[in-house]
Amino acid sequence: ILSQDPKMSQIFKDRKDIHAGVASLVFGVPIDKVDSEMRRQAKVINFGIIYGMGVSALQKNLSDSSVGRSSTRAQAQKFYDDYFNQFSRVREYLEEVKVSATKNIYTETLFGRRRYFPNIKSRIPFLQSMALRTATNAPVQGTAADIIKLAIRFANEDLARAKLLDQVHLVLQIHDELVFEIKEEVLESAEKIIQKAMEGVLERSYLHLKTEIPLLVNFGSGQNLEEVK
């Protein structure tokens, strides 16, 4: 949504697994031929790119000590280059964020919430590079944080409208996940209300943003958190 990268957007539009979809393009194989190791490596770089991961860090994270698997710097460099060759608009977007943050000393989420980075002008190299990495990450993580907070608000409003607040209680937020305690007799109706509220955040917010990229929400229930998948 932020970068508008056409290939990455298409994976989401097609409702494919994002890590398998990225692996398919980076490794040049059909998505049904992506094995678990390819997907694992794609997952590493998908999340790593958001955090400003360079080639050295990518090499370290691609290695899997639990099974004795190691990655060379040359392999990591090739993977890094292949990724950005496929998703060139992501690279451009990240560079635009860096330039803007260096100029303005702040970044903004999709909703306009600012975060300031005074150390981005520091003469101390490690402070400057840390601020730059964090600034690159902030719009992505910050927008996700904005979305989940709005999801809480909209779900609460809709549950109140359905007169279910005495039977449905939000007890925990875990990143992009909301955990509710729900009376069994209203489980089905509460599920539909919460799911619709979470998936409709962008269009329902003041941005009224209609996007072809879906915010899909999975729902699971159980007698305790361990049972919920």
C-alpha positions in Angstrom: 0.0 0.0 0.0 2.8 2.4 0.9 5.2 1.6 -2.0 2.6 0.7 -4.6 5.0 -1.9 -5.9 3.0 -3.6 -8.7 4.4 -7.2 -8.3 4.1 -7.2 -4.5 0.6 -5.7 -4.7 -0.5 -8.4 -7.2 0.5 -11.1 -4.7 -1.9 -9.6 -2.1 -4.6 -9.0 -4.7 -4.5 -12.6 -5.8 -4.7 -13.6 -2.0 -1.6 -15.7 -2.3 0.8 -16.4 0.6 3.1 -13.4 0.5 6.3 -15.3 1.4 5.6 -18.0 -1.2 4.7 -15.4 -3.8 8.0 -13.5 -3.2 10.0 -16.8 -3.3 8.3 -17.7 -6.6 9.5 -14.5 -8.2 12.9 -14.3 -6.6 13.8 -17.9 -7.3 12.0 -18.0 -10.7 9.8 -21.0 -10.0 6.0 -21.5 -10.1 4.4 -20.8 -6.8 3.4 -24.5 -6.4 7.1 -25.4 -6.7 8.2 -23.2 -3.8 9.5 -25.5 -1.0 9.7 -24.7 2.7 13.3 -23.5 2.5 12.6 -21.1 -0.3 9.6 -19.7 1.7 11.8 -19.4 4.8 14.4 -17.4 3.0 11.8 -15.2 1.4 10.2 -14.6 4.8 13.6 -13.6 6.2 14.1 -10.9 3.5 10.5 -9.7 3.5 10.7 -8.8 7.2 14.4 -7.9 7.1 13.9 -5.3 4.4 11.3 -3.5 6.6 14.0 -3.2 9.3 16.6 -1.9 6.9 18.6 -5.1 6.8 21.8 -5.0 4.8 23.6 -7.9 3.1 25.7 -8.8 6.1 22.7 -9.1 8.4 20.8 -10.9 5.6 23.6 -13.5 5.4 23.4 -14.1 9.1 19.7 -14.4 9.2 19.5 -16.7 6.1 21.8 -19.1 7.9 19.9 -21.6 10.1 22.0 -22.9 12.9 19.3 -25.3 14.1 19.8 -27.5 11.1 23.5 -26.6 10.4 22.6 -24.5 7.3 24.9 -21.6 6.5 24.8 -18.9 3.8 27.7 -17.2 2.1 27.9 -13.4 1.6 27.8 -14.0 -2.2 24.6 -16.0 -1.8 23.1 -13.3 0.4 24.2 -10.5 -2.0 22.5 -12.4 -5.0 19.3 -12.9 -3.0 19.3 -9.2 -2.0 19.9 -8.1 -5.6 17.3 -10.5 -7.0 14.7 -9.3 -4.5 15.1 -5.7 -5.5 15.2 -6.5 -9.2 11.8 -8.1 -8.8 10.4 -5.4 -6.4 12.1 -2.3 -7.7 9.4 0.0 -6.5 10.0 -1.2 -2.9 13.6 -0.1 -3.3 12.6 3.3 -4.6 10.1 3.8 -1.8 12.6 3.0 0.9 15.1 5.4 -0.7 12.4 8.1 -0.8 11.7 7.6 2.9 15.4 8.0 3.7 15.7 11.2 1.7 12.6 12.7 3.2 13.6 11.7 6.8 17.0 13.2 6.3 15.5 16.5 5.0 12.6 16.8 7.4 14.0 14.9 10.5 10.7 13.0 10.7 8.6 10.4 8.9 4.9 10.0 8.7 2.6 7.0 8.7 -0.2 6.6 6.1 -2.5 8.5 8.6 -0.1 11.4 9.0 1.3 10.5 12.4 4.8 11.8 12.7 7.9 10.4 14.4 10.9 12.6 14.8 14.6 11.5 14.4 17.0 14.2 15.6 19.9 11.8 15.5 19.6 11.6 11.7 21.7 14.8 11.6 24.2 13.4 14.2 27.9 13.6 13.4 28.3 10.3 15.2 28.1 7.7 12.4 26.4 4.9 14.4 23.8 7.2 15.8 23.0 8.5 12.4 22.8 5.1 10.8 20.6 3.8 13.6 18.3 6.8 13.2 18.2 6.2 9.4 17.3 2.5 9.8 14.6 3.3 12.3 13.2 6.1 10.2 12.9 3.8 7.2 11.0 1.3 9.3 8.7 3.8 11.0 6.1 4.4 8.3 5.5 0.7 7.8 5.4 -0.4 11.4 3.7 2.9 12.4 0.9 2.5 9.8 0.4 -1.1 11.0 0.1 0.2 14.6 -2.4 2.9 13.4 -4.5 0.3 11.7 -4.8 -2.1 14.6 -5.7 0.8 17.0 -8.5 1.9 14.6 -9.6 -1.8 14.3 -10.0 -1.8 18.1 -12.1 1.4 18.0 -14.3 0.3 15.1 -14.9 -3.2 16.5 -15.9 -1.7 19.9 -18.3 0.7 18.2 -19.9 -2.0 16.2 -20.2 -4.4 19.1 -21.8 -1.6 21.2 -24.3 -1.0 18.3 -25.1 -4.7 18.4 -25.5 -4.6 22.2 -22.8 -7.2 22.7 -20.3 -5.3 24.8 -21.4 -7.1 28.0 -20.7 -10.5 26.3 -17.6 -9.7 24.2 -14.5 -8.3 26.0 -11.1 -7.3 24.4 -8.4 -8.7 26.7 -5.2 -8.5 24.6 -3.6 -7.0 21.5 -0.6 -8.9 20.1 0.9 -7.0 17.2 -1.8 -7.3 14.5 -3.9 -9.7 16.5 -6.8 -9.0 18.8 -7.8 -11.5 21.6 -11.4 -11.4 22.9 -13.2 -13.3 25.5 -16.6 -14.1 24.0 -19.7 -15.8 25.3 -20.2 -19.0 23.3 -23.8 -18.1 22.4 -22.8 -14.9 20.6 -19.5 -16.3 19.1 -20.7 -16.4 15.5 -22.2 -13.0 15.4 -19.3 -11.4 17.3 -16.8 -13.0 14.8 -18.6 -11.4 11.8 -18.7 -8.0 13.5 -15.0 -8.0 14.6 -13.7 -9.4 11.3 -15.7 -6.8 9.2 -14.4 -4.0 11.4 -10.8 -5.1 11.1 -10.9 -5.6 7.4 -12.6 -2.3 6.7 -10.3 0.0 8.6 -8.8 1.8 5.7 -12.1 2.6 3.9 -13.8 3.5 7.2 -11.1 5.8 8.5 -11.0 9.5 7.7 -8.8 8.6 4.7 -11.7 6.7 3.1 -9.0 4.7 1.3 -10.3 2.2 -1.2 -7.6 -0.2 -2.1 -7.5 -3.4 -4.1 -5.0 -4.8 -1.6 -7.1 -6.6 1.0 -6.6 -6.6 4.8 -7.5 -10.2 5.3 -8.4 -11.3 8.9 -8.4 -14.9 10.1 -10.5 -15.9 13.1 -10.0 -18.8 15.5 -11.6 -19.7 18.8 -10.9 -22.0 21.7 -11.3 -22.5 25.5 -7.9 -20.8 26.0 -5.3 -18.9 24.0 -3.2 -22.0 23.4 -6.1 -23.7 21.6 -6.7 -20.8 19.2 -5.1 -21.3 15.8 
